Amino acid sequence: MTGLGGAISIINSATNKVVGTIRLGDNLQQAALNPATGLLYAANSSGPGDPGTIFVVNVVTRRILARIIPGGSSRPYAIGVNSATDTIYVVDNPNPGGQGVFVINGSTNQIITRIPTPLYPGAIAINPKTDQAYVLTGTAEDNAVMEFDGHDNQFVSTVSIGTFDATFDAVNPAANDIYVTARSGEFLVLAGW
């Protein structure tokens, strides 16, 4: 769990108690774990004198193994992990002319490609069973869900959801359903396409 002050809290699921922290950066955003490798990926957005960084952390040793710096004015924000393919998807938080999703090879920690999005991206959810990535995009007035194919990292389609300030809750890999909530209190279930 990410928290204030740029630290990741480690919680024992049996006791629900914080058993440790990993300090990463002052602009820490979201994090995602690859359960197959035991590596945690944490997005640290850029700040004064601090380039946007994706930290790769060994959760057992609590040590930083790598720092991936996309460069430019990137502001890593949300992270999704496909544990089946060891691929990491990092949303580049809205920057005029710079919005998109970085695709990272988890074995090499190298950026494979950048998938541009026509609207501002926010949350991301991954279905490891179908190798699809779903990115919530849009503006404060209207949101859409964009689908990317993990086989070739190509854009597939967009579905407008007709709501605003939405965020992903999860993807159900077995049913291929995408769950989205909106600030208005709506809970949407989208069938994978």
N, C-alpha and C positions, 0 to 999 in steps of 0.2 A: 504494500500500500504506500503510495506517495504521500508526502505531507509537507507542511510548511517548513521552511528552512532548508529545503533541498535534500531531504533524507528519505530513504526507503525504510519503512518499519517492517520488521519480520515478526509475524504472529504465529504462535504455536496453535494449530487448528484444534488440538485436543483440549487445551486449556483456555483458548481465546485470550492469551496474554502476550504482550509484546516481549520478545526474547532478544531483540537486538535491532540495530539500525545500521544502515549503510549510507554515509554522507556522499553525495554526488555533486550537486551544483545548486546555485541560488535560484535558477529558473526552471527547476524540475517540473515536468508536466505529467505525462502518463507513462506507465510501465506495463510490460507483458512478459510472461514467463514461457519458455519453451520447456514443457515437462519432459520431452524426450532427451534433451541435452543438459537440463538443469541450469541453463543460462537465462539470466534476466536481462531484458533490454529496456533501458529507460531513456526517455527523451528529455533533453535539457534545451529549452528554447534560448535563442541568442539574447544577450544583454550587452550593456556597455563593456567593451573589452572581453567579451565572452562569446565565442562563436557557437552557433547551434551545434549540439553534440548528441550522438546516440552512444550511451554507455553500455558496454557488455560486461555483465557481472556474474561471477561464479557465486551462487547463493550459498554453497557449502562453506567455502573459505571466506566469503564476503569481500572478495578482492575484485578490483576492476581489471578485466583481462584485455580490453581494447576500448578505444575511443574512435568512433566513426564521425568524421566531420564532413558533412556534405558540401560546405563552402558557400560562397556567395552570401546572400541575405537569408538563407534558409533558417526556419524556426521549427525544428522538429516538435511535434505535438502529441499525436495519438499513435499507438503502435499496435499492430496485429501480428501474430505469429502463426505460421502454418507448420506445426510440428511434424507433419508427415513428409514435407519436402525441405525442412530446415530453411525456410524462407521467411524473412522479416519484412513487413510493410510498414513504412513510417510516413504519416501524414505531415506534409510541410504546411504548417499553419498559415492561414491567409496572408499572403504578401501580394500586392498588386503585381501581376505579371510573373509570379513565382509559385503559384499554387500547384499542387500535385502530390504524388505519392512516390517515395523512394522505395525501390525494391532491393533488398540486401540478401546476399548469399550468406547464410548462417555459418557455413564451414570456413569461409575465407574472410568474413566481415567486410566484403567489398560490395560497393553499390553496383548492381547489375544494370539498372536503368531507372529512369524517372518517368512516371506516367502522368502526363498533364491532365488537369481537370478544368473544365470551362468555368466552373463556379467555385466558390470558396469551399474547400474540404474541411470536415470536422472529425467525426468519429469514423472508425473502421472496424469491420468484423470479418472474420475469416471462416470459411467452411473447409476444413482440411479434407473432408471426404470427397468433395467435388472439385477441390483446388480452385475455388472462386473467392474473390475479395469483394466486399461490399463497402463502399465509401459514401458516407452521408455528405452531401454537398448542398450548396444553395446560399441564400441570403437570409436575413432576419425575417423576411416576409414569406419566403417559400423555400421548401426543401425538396430534394430529390435523392434517390439512391442510385449510385452508379455501380455497375458490375464490371469487374475485370477478371479475365481468365488467367489463372496462375500458370498455365502451361506455356503461354507465349507472352504474358504480361500485356495483353492487348485489351483495350476497352471493348465491352460487349454491348451494353445498352444502359439506358437511364429510365427510371420510373419516377415520375413526379408523385409526391405523397400529399401535396396540398395542405401542408401545415407549416408551422414555423418553429424555430428554436428547438429542433428535435435532436435526440441523441440515441445511439444504439444501446440496447440492453444486451442482446446476444444473438447468435445464430444457432439454430438447432440442426446439427449435421445430419441426423437421421431423417428428419422430415424436410430438410432444406428450407426451413422457415426463417425469416429475418424478423426480429422484434425491434420495434422503434417506439420510443415515447416522445411526446411533445409537451412543451411547457404548459399548454392548455389542459393537460391531464389526459389527453388521448393516448391509448395504447394500440399500436397498429401491428398487425401480423401480416407480413408479405410472404407469399409463396415464392420460393426461389425459381428463377426463370432460366 
